[in-house]
Amino acid sequence: MDMDNIKSPLNGDELLKIDNYILENKDELMSLDFEVYSNLKSFQSKVSDFNKYIVDLTVNDKTRAWFYLFSNAKKEREGFKKQKVTPEVNPNYKFTVSDPINSKLSGKKTFGGIVFLTAIMFVFYMFFTKDNEYDKCVASGVQYYKDIGSYPMLSSENILASEKAKNNCKRNSGAFGENH
């Protein structure tokens, strides 16, 4: 348990004693119903032997010790519940292809998986080739304007040649073609 973050007048030895109690009685504490952990009173009624551990404490410190035990045991119980929730596996179950319901379901899942992966691959292909085609188009457009002597500025339209190439390539990635 994290004793550094507890704001309690209980000293480290007392907190350690409570933590040891939790460890020594873990099976009993973990087997208690969740309803027992709903409030401190019901918890105290089920774990009455804890009083033996805290006999030397004052009344106020006993209350703090009970609360510390209750909150830490509750955390342990909740963690224990999460660990225990695992699906039961039937070792005797055998999947047979002759099972018409499961075989149809298996085929549908396989087909659905193939369609899904194909769609993902198509999207990646389109995304990466579009950018590549666009970049090639812009480079060809810039080269075209250099070749005709209108680079860097198209004086007839008062626009940068690179911007004109980008605009044309956005509309059509083959605007400047392979052999402008």
Secondary structure, 3 states (H helix, E strand, C coil): CCCCCCCCCCCHHHHHHHHHHHHHCHHHHHHCCHHHHHCHHHHHHHCHHHHHCCCCCCHHHHHHHHHHHHHHHHHHHHHHHHHHCCCCCCCCCCCCCCCHHHHHHHHHHHHHHHHHHHHHHHHHHHHHHHHHHHHHHHHHHHHHHHHCCCCCEECCCCEEHHHHHHHHHHHCCCCCCCCC
